[in-house]
Amino acid sequence: MGLYDPIFLFWESISKMVEEKFIQELKQFIKNECDKDVSLQEASEIANGLVGWYDLLAKIYHRTKTNG
């Protein structure tokens, strides 16, 4: 089955729907809180930056807990 396993395809489509919904909600949040319209592309870039930032914070936290 592999890459075209029905469960994989289902999960991939669900992930895209969740991501699109989150991006739309982030776009609306920016409009409401910052009074700025951003494109879906800009909202997606902002979301990816936030995920990267929190990923880095989690790595730093984990490193300090395991090494310190």
C-alpha positions in Angstrom: 0.0 0.0 0.0 2.6 2.6 1.0 2.2 6.2 0.1 -1.2 5.7 -1.5 -2.6 3.9 1.5 -6.2 5.1 2.0 -5.6 6.1 5.6 -2.5 8.1 4.5 -4.6 9.9 1.9 -7.4 10.5 4.3 -5.0 11.9 6.9 -3.3 14.1 4.3 -6.7 15.6 3.3 -7.7 16.2 6.9 -4.4 17.9 7.7 -4.9 20.2 4.7 -8.4 21.1 5.9 -7.2 21.8 9.4 -4.3 23.8 8.1 -6.5 25.9 5.8 -9.0 26.5 8.6 -6.2 27.6 11.0 -4.7 29.9 8.3 -8.2 31.5 7.8 -8.6 31.9 11.5 -5.2 33.5 11.9 -6.0 35.8 8.9 -9.2 36.9 10.7 -7.4 37.3 14.0 -4.8 39.6 12.4 -7.6 41.7 10.8 -9.5 42.0 14.1 -6.5 42.6 16.4 -4.1 44.5 14.2 -6.6 46.1 11.7 -4.5 44.7 8.8 -5.6 42.6 5.9 -3.1 39.9 5.0 -3.2 37.5 2.1 -3.5 33.7 2.7 0.2 33.4 1.7 1.2 36.0 4.3 -0.9 34.4 7.0 0.6 31.0 6.1 4.1 32.4 6.4 3.3 34.0 9.8 1.8 30.7 11.0 4.9 28.8 9.8 7.1 31.3 11.6 5.2 30.9 14.8 5.4 27.1 14.6 9.2 27.4 14.0 9.5 29.8 17.0 7.6 27.5 19.4 9.6 24.5 18.1 12.8 26.3 18.9 11.5 27.2 22.4 10.5 23.6 23.0 14.0 22.4 22.0 15.7 24.9 24.3 13.4 23.9 27.1 14.1 20.2 26.6 17.8 20.8 26.4 17.9 22.8 29.6 15.8 20.1 31.4 18.0 17.2 30.2 21.4 18.9 30.5 21.0 21.2 33.4 
